[in-house]
Amino acid sequence: MTHFFCLCFIRDWKHRSKPNKKKPYVIRIYRNYLDPRFCPVLWLLKWLSFSGIKSGPIYQTWDAKGGVYNGASLKEDAWVGMTTKLFKVVRHC
């Protein structure tokens, strides 16, 4: 199956107005066919495949006892560290 774009839903962010809190805001992320190294859709699908996340936040907390992501959203400093590690691993593949 070819994915031309991914739909991401953002509900809240730092400066979102109160009437719009909890309402989904849709972002359509398109593929980069010219250079797959810089394709956000490709890397998002790789991350979801690598992590095994099927639904919920893209970056979730890890349940060490169960060995799975538990659906709770990570804090910003945690997901920044995770993506940095992921790009370092991918760069050496």
Backbone as numpy.savetxt, mean C-alpha at the origin, in Angstrom:
# Nx Ny Nz CAx CAy CAz Cx Cy Cz
-3.96 -11.83 -16.14 -4.81 -10.66 -16.14 -3.91 -9.41 -16.14
-4.22 -8.46 -16.99 -3.46 -7.23 -17.06 -4.16 -6.16 -16.23
-3.42 -5.52 -15.35 -3.97 -4.44 -14.54 -3.52 -3.11 -15.15
-4.49 -2.30 -15.56 -4.17 -1.00 -16.15 -4.04 0.08 -15.08
-4.78 -0.12 -13.98 -4.72 0.83 -12.87 -5.22 0.15 -11.60
-4.92 0.76 -10.48 -5.44 0.31 -9.18 -6.27 1.43 -8.60
-7.33 1.07 -7.92 -8.13 2.05 -7.19 -7.77 1.96 -5.72
-7.38 3.08 -5.15 -7.08 3.16 -3.73 -8.08 4.10 -3.09
-8.51 3.76 -1.89 -9.48 4.58 -1.16 -8.81 5.12 0.10
-8.82 6.43 0.23 -8.27 7.08 1.42 -9.45 7.69 2.17
-9.53 7.40 3.45 -10.65 7.94 4.23 -10.28 9.20 5.00
-9.13 9.21 5.60 -8.75 10.36 6.43 -7.29 10.70 6.22
-6.98 11.95 6.33 -5.61 12.41 6.36 -5.57 13.66 7.20
-4.40 14.15 7.46 -4.18 15.19 8.46 -5.08 16.42 8.29
-5.19 16.96 7.10 -5.93 18.21 6.92 -7.26 18.03 6.20
-7.87 16.87 6.32 -9.18 16.65 5.69 -10.26 17.35 6.50
-11.21 17.99 5.82 -12.27 18.73 6.51 -13.18 17.79 7.28
-13.73 18.28 8.37 -14.58 17.45 9.24 -15.78 16.84 8.52
-16.48 17.59 7.64 -17.64 16.96 6.96 -17.25 15.76 6.08
-15.99 15.71 5.63 -15.57 14.62 4.74 -14.86 13.48 5.46
-14.66 13.60 6.77 -14.00 12.52 7.52 -14.79 11.23 7.35
-14.08 10.16 7.21 -14.63 8.79 7.06 -15.28 8.54 5.70
-15.39 9.54 4.84 -15.91 9.32 3.48 -14.74 8.91 2.60
-14.90 7.87 1.78 -13.79 7.45 0.93 -13.49 8.44 -0.19
-12.21 8.67 -0.41 -11.72 9.48 -1.52 -10.98 8.54 -2.44
-11.41 8.44 -3.69 -10.87 7.46 -4.63 -9.69 8.06 -5.39
-8.60 7.29 -5.43 -7.43 7.66 -6.23 -7.18 6.54 -7.23
-7.11 6.89 -8.50 -6.83 5.90 -9.54 -5.34 6.01 -9.88
-4.59 4.95 -9.64 -3.16 4.92 -9.91 -2.93 4.12 -11.18
-2.36 4.78 -12.20 -2.17 4.14 -13.50 -0.80 3.48 -13.62
-0.72 2.52 -14.53 0.54 1.82 -14.81 1.50 2.71 -15.58
2.77 2.40 -15.43 3.82 3.02 -16.24 4.33 1.93 -17.17
3.90 1.96 -18.42 4.30 0.93 -19.38 5.69 1.18 -19.96
6.19 2.41 -19.86 7.48 2.72 -20.45 8.63 2.11 -19.66
8.51 2.13 -18.34 9.59 1.59 -17.51 8.99 0.96 -16.25
8.87 -0.36 -16.22 8.24 -1.04 -15.09 8.94 -0.81 -13.75
10.20 -0.40 -13.78 10.90 -0.11 -12.51 10.22 1.03 -11.76
9.52 1.89 -12.49 8.88 3.04 -11.88 7.35 2.97 -11.97
6.81 1.77 -12.03 5.37 1.58 -12.15 4.75 1.39 -10.76
3.93 2.34 -10.30 3.33 2.21 -8.97 2.39 1.02 -8.86
1.68 0.68 -9.94 0.75 -0.45 -9.90 1.52 -1.76 -9.75
2.58 -1.92 -10.52 3.40 -3.13 -10.43 3.94 -3.32 -9.01
4.49 -2.25 -8.43 5.08 -2.36 -7.09 4.02 -2.57 -6.02
2.86 -1.96 -6.19 1.77 -2.19 -5.24 1.32 -3.65 -5.29
1.18 -4.20 -6.49 0.77 -5.60 -6.61 1.85 -6.54 -6.07
3.11 -6.19 -6.28 4.19 -7.01 -5.71 4.12 -6.99 -4.18
3.90 -5.80 -3.60 3.81 -5.70 -2.15 2.63 -6.52 -1.62
1.49 -6.40 -2.25 0.32 -7.15 -1.79 0.54 -8.65 -1.92
1.21 -9.08 -2.96 1.53 -10.49 -3.13 2.54 -10.95 -2.08
3.57 -10.15 -1.86 4.62 -10.47 -0.88 4.06 -10.53 0.53
3.19 -9.58 0.86 2.67 -9.48 2.23 1.49 -10.41 2.48
0.79 -10.81 1.42 -0.40 -11.65 1.60 -1.63 -10.88 2.02
-1.58 -9.55 1.98 -2.72 -8.72 2.37 -3.80 -8.81 1.29
-5.01 -9.14 1.70 -6.14 -9.27 0.77 -7.12 -8.10 0.87
-7.19 -7.45 2.03 -8.11 -6.32 2.21 -7.62 -5.46 3.36
-8.19 -4.26 3.46 -7.82 -3.35 4.54 -6.70 -2.43 4.12
-6.03 -1.82 5.10 -4.95 -0.88 4.79 -3.81 -1.56 4.04
-3.13 -0.81 3.19 -1.99 -1.35 2.44 -0.87 -1.72 3.39
-0.66 -0.90 4.42 0.38 -1.18 5.42 -0.31 -1.50 6.74
-0.21 -2.76 7.16 -0.87 -3.23 8.36 0.13 -3.70 9.40
-0.33 -3.75 10.64 0.54 -4.24 11.71 0.67 -5.76 11.60
1.80 -6.25 12.05 2.14 -7.67 11.96 1.82 -8.36 13.28
1.10 -9.47 13.20 0.82 -10.27 14.38 1.87 -11.38 14.44
2.85 -11.21 15.31 3.97 -12.15 15.37 3.52 -13.54 15.80
2.52 -13.63 16.66 2.04 -14.95 17.12 1.38 -15.71 15.99
0.54 -15.02 15.22 -0.17 -15.68 14.13 0.61 -15.71 12.84
1.64 -14.87 12.74 2.44 -14.82 11.52 1.71 -14.21 10.34
0.77 -13.30 10.62 0.00 -12.66 9.55 -0.20 -11.18 9.87
-0.60 -10.41 8.85 -0.98 -9.02 9.08 -2.40 -9.04 9.64
-2.65 -8.19 10.65 -3.93 -8.29 11.36 -4.98 -7.27 10.96
-4.73 -6.43 9.98 -5.75 -5.50 9.51 -5.70 -4.12 10.13
-4.96 -3.96 11.23 -4.84 -2.64 11.85 -3.81 -1.80 11.08
-4.10 -0.54 10.93 -3.23 0.35 10.17 -1.96 0.69 10.95
-0.85 0.77 10.24 0.42 1.16 10.85 0.51 2.66 11.03
1.34 3.07 11.95 1.67 4.49 12.10 2.65 4.85 10.98
2.73 6.13 10.66 3.55 6.58 9.52 5.01 6.17 9.64
5.62 6.30 10.81 7.04 5.98 10.94 7.31 4.50 10.70
6.35 3.65 11.04 6.52 2.21 10.81 6.47 1.86 9.33
5.49 2.41 8.58 5.42 2.04 7.16 6.53 2.66 6.34
7.06 3.80 6.77 8.21 4.37 6.08 9.40 3.41 6.20
9.62 2.88 7.40 10.69 1.91 7.60 10.50 0.65 6.78
9.25 0.17 6.70 8.95 -1.03 5.91 9.22 -0.82 4.44
8.79 0.30 3.89 9.00 0.53 2.46 10.48 0.72 2.15
11.21 1.36 3.05 12.65 1.51 2.85 13.32 0.15 2.78
12.96 -0.75 3.69 13.53 -2.10 3.70 13.13 -2.85 2.42
11.88 -2.70 2.01 11.41 -3.39 0.81 12.20 -2.95 -0.42
12.41 -1.65 -0.58 13.15 -1.16 -1.75 14.61 -1.60 -1.71
15.19 -1.71 -0.53 16.57 -2.21 -0.43 16.65 -3.67 -0.86
15.67 -4.47 -0.45 15.64 -5.89 -0.83 15.45 -6.02 -2.35
14.51 -5.28 -2.89 14.21 -5.36 -4.32 15.40 -4.91 -5.15
16.11 -3.90 -4.70 17.26 -3.38 -5.43 18.34 -4.46 -5.58
18.43 -5.38 -4.63 19.46 -6.42 -4.67 18.97 -7.71 -5.32
17.74 -7.72 -5.82 17.22 -8.94 -6.47 17.64 -9.00 -7.93
